[in-house]
Amino acid sequence: MPLSPLPASRSLPFAVLLVSLLVAAAGWAPASHAQSRTIDRIAAVVGDDIVLTSEVDQLVRQQTQRQQRSYSEELWMQSLQNLIDQKLLAEKARRDTTLNISEQQVSQGLDRRIDQMASRAGGRDQLEKIYGKSVLEIKEQFRGNFRSQMLAQRLRQRRMQKINITPSEVRQWFEEIPTDSLPDLPKTVRLSQIVRYPKPSEAAKAEAEKLITSVRDSIVNGGASIEAMARQFSDDSGTASSGGSLGTVSLDQLVPEFAAVASRTPVGQISQVFYNESQDGYHILRVNSESGNTVNLNHILVKAKSDASGADRAKSYLQSVRDSIVNHDQPFELMARRHSEEERSAENGGRVTDPQSGARDLVLDALNPSWRRTIRNLEIGDISQPTEVQLLNGDQAFHIVRLGDRTPAHRASLEEDYQRIRRLALQDKRNRKMQEWIDKIRDEVYVEVRVTKDDLSQLRSVR
């Protein structure tokens, strides 16, 4: 089963491609174990590698789920060609002596991918049930293919970075889209924010420390697993569902207090309770393995809950920051970098971006009610009063917001949506140039397709 992102379609219509970039979001789920029990055969041979019909079936399932498309023989054959292209690129990358990926990079990338798979499957235990194998066995199954995919992706990126697009090419690309096929785009806003997290009281800290100490005792002395306790008690929304797994990380990537504990905790043991000020919470961790400066970790976080006094202090702090901007001409961007505690937006001068796509234009109806209430009566350039908010990453905090722009719902146009359309036109040009290059690789690598469109009815009848 391919682990890499889906390859680009060989010939998506312009309007479909436009909608997919501007308004669609993709999902992924591993195939069920039952789905994998099918009669398999070789669909194609690419050099010394093969493409199995089960791989094509899996890619077709992903496409139909993501794009809400119905199965068709054309889609199946297109998916087969996409996998052949992927194998061709991997073969070209293996022959390129200027490309190099270390075993450590492969391990780290594979750990991240397994963690993503486990999170979407409902945890590592569920992932093992789906595949009928342990996580270690799953990793070994995918390692060779994953390395090839990393090499191929690096080669693809190198080629694509050399391809650019001119304004006249953007206009020509857009003008080729039939007017009646242009999508209607929703209302969007551009926002900047300065965030402060309410600080917990000493009593709240003591309560959190008491809870995580009890959790640790259940693991160390009561026989509970750290994975089960993380799912039940951890306040880290990003890792709780996967049993607290952080995967393999470099110690340099961890905050100092976390790195210090990880570096001195013996492999397989549960650390002592420690406080992480940046998250206002108490941790325990288990080091699963270590190699040089990297460790594989599971952890549990119990946050100290804030009370009314913490909220008042956060709002008072933001009121002072707002006063400096509004009445003393301090630049919003500078104040965001100095005072905002939400790292992602702070480093960008307060600019809020979609955490999935990175887009600056946020769909208004997709924002939760706390955001919409805050900006409802703001004019462009206005800065809100301090308000409580659920941030885009799910954290509760207080913030002040500057409304940068409002764009009403409208039919896509070159004038209003140039930057987004330019990105799409560039993506399409890069895909076409890449496809032309991959087609040339076919002259260098042996390719034999063993499943034709006429074979598909028989294949489906035995599945």
C-alpha positions, 0 to 999 in steps of 0.5 A, spaced: 500 500 500 503 506 498 504 511 503 506 517 499 501 523 498 497 521 492 500 523 485 497 529 481 492 527 476 494 526 469 489 530 466 484 534 471 479 539 468 481 546 469 475 548 473 475 541 477 482 543 479 480 550 481 475 548 486 480 543 489 485 548 491 480 553 493 475 550 497 476 542 498 480 539 504 483 532 503 482 526 508 485 519 509 484 513 512 488 506 512 485 500 508 481 495 513 484 488 514 478 485 511 479 490 504 486 487 503 483 480 503 482 480 496 485 476 490 491 479 488 495 480 481 501 484 478 498 490 474 504 492 472 512 491 472 516 497 472 524 496 472 525 491 477 519 493 481 511 491 481 504 494 481 499 490 485 492 490 483 491 491 491 495 497 490 491 500 485 484 498 489 487 502 495 488 508 491 482 508 487 478 508 494 482 514 497 480 518 490 473 516 491 473 518 498 477 524 498 473 527 491 466 524 492 467 520 486 464 514 484 468 508 481 469 507 474 474 503 469 477 510 467 479 512 474 482 505 476 486 505 469 488 512 471 490 510 478 494 505 475 498 510 471 499 514 477 502 508 480 506 507 474 509 514 474 510 514 481 515 507 480 518 511 474 520 517 479 522 512 484 527 508 479 530 515 477 531 517 484 535 511 485 539 512 479 541 519 481 547 519 485 546 526 487 540 524 492 542 522 499 537 520 505 540 517 511 537 512 515 536 516 520 531 521 516 528 515 513 526 512 520 524 519 523 519 520 516 517 513 517 515 514 525 511 520 523 507 517 518 506 511 522 504 516 528 499 519 523 496 513 521 495 511 528 492 517 529 487 516 524 486 509 525 484 510 533 491 509 536 496 504 535 492 498 538 487 499 532 492 500 527 495 493 529 488 490 528 487 493 522 494 490 519 494 484 523 501 486 525 505 489 530 507 497 529 515 494 528 512 489 523 508 495 519 515 499 519 519 494 516 514 492 511 514 499 509 521 501 510 524 500 503 518 503 499 518 509 504 525 510 502 524 510 495 518 515 496 522 520 500 528 519 494 522 520 489 519 526 493 526 530 493 527 529 486 520 531 484 521 537 489 528 539 485 525 539 478 519 543 480 522 548 484 526 550 477 519 551 474 516 558 474 510 562 471 509 569 468 503 573 469 501 573 462 501 565 463 496 566 469 491 570 465 492 565 459 491 559 464 485 562 467 481 565 461 481 558 458 476 556 464 469 556 461 465 562 465 460 557 467 465 553 470 468 558 475 466 556 482 463 561 487 467 562 493 465 563 500 466 569 504 473 570 507 477 574 512 484 576 513 486 576 521 491 578 525 491 576 533 495 577 539 494 571 544 495 570 551 494 564 555 491 565 562 496 563 567 493 557 572 493 559 580 498 555 585 492 551 587 490 549 580 497 547 579 497 543 585 491 539 583 494 537 576 500 535 579 496 530 584 492 527 578 498 526 574 502 523 580 496 518 581 496 517 573 504 515 574 502 510 580 497 507 576 502 505 570 508 504 575 505 500 580 498 498 577 500 495 571 496 500 566 499 502 560 502 509 558 498 509 552 491 507 555 492 512 560 494 518 555 488 516 551 484 517 558 487 523 561 492 527 557 490 534 555 495 534 549 490 533 543 495 532 538 497 526 541 492 523 546 488 519 541 495 515 539 497 513 546 501 519 547 506 518 542 511 523 540 514 519 535 522 519 534 524 526 535 531 530 536 532 532 543 534 539 540 527 540 537 524 539 545 523 545 550 529 545 555 525 542 561 522 536 556 529 534 553 533 534 560 528 529 562 528 525 556 535 525 556 536 522 563 530 517 563 532 510 562 529 506 556 523 503 557 522 507 564 517 512 566 520 519 568 518 522 574 513 528 574 516 534 571 513 541 570 513 544 563 511 552 563 510 553 556 504 548 556 502 550 564 502 543 565 505 537 568 508 531 564 511 524 565 514 520 559 517 514 557 523 513 552 521 507 547 528 507 544 534 512 543 539 513 538 545 519 538 541 525 539 534 522 537 529 519 542 522 515 541 517 518 546 510 517 549 508 522 554 502 524 558 500 532 559 495 534 565 494 541 564 493 546 570 486 549 569 486 557 569 481 560 574 478 567 574 484 571 576 488 568 571 483 570 565 483 577 568 490 578 568 490 575 561 485 580 559 488 586 562 495 584 559 492 584 552 488 591 554 495 594 555 498 591 549 492 594 545 492 601 548 500 601 546 497 600 538 491 604 538 493 610 542 501 610 542 502 608 534 506 601 536 506 597 530 501 591 531 506 586 527 512 588 532 507 587 538 505 581 536 512 578 535 514 581 542 507 579 546 503 574 543 504 567 546 501 563 540 507 561 536 505 560 529 502 567 528 507 570 533 513 569 528 508 572 522 507 578 526 500 576 528 498 573 521 492 568 522 493 562 517 489 556 516 493 550 520 492 545 514 493 549 508 497 555 510 492 560 507 491 567 509 484 567 507 480 564 512 473 562 510 468 566 515 463 560 516 468 555 518 471 559 524 468 557 530 463 562 534 468 565 538 471 568 532 465 570 528 462 574 535 469 578 535 470 580 528 462 581 527 462 589 528 469 590 526 471 595 520 477 593 516 483 596 520 479 595 527 482 592 533 478 588 537 477 588 545 480 582 549 476 576 548 476 569 550 477 564 544 478 557 542 484 558 537 484 554 531 489 549 534 483 547 539 487 551 545 482 556 549 486 563 550 484 570 550 486 575 544 485 581 540 484 581 533 485 586 527 481 585 521 485 586 515 480 584 510 473 582 508 472 578 501 464 577 500 462 571 497 463 571 489 465 568 483 472 566 482 475 572 478 483 574 476 482 581 479 480 579 486 483 572 487 490 573 483 494 570 488 490 563 489 489 563 481 497 564 480 498 558 485 493 554 482 496 555 475 503 554 477 501 548 480 498 545 473 504 548 469 509 544 474 504 538 474 504 538 466 512 539 466 513 533 471 508 529 467 512 530 460 519 529 464 516 522 467 514 520 460 521 521 457 523 516 463 519 511 460 524 510 455 530 509 460 526 504 464 522 497 462 515 498 463 510 492 462 502 493 463 499 487 465 492 489 466 487 492 461 481 496 461 478 489 458 480 485 464 477 490 470 470 486 470 473 480 471 477 483 477 472 486 480 467 480 480 473 476 484 473 482 489 
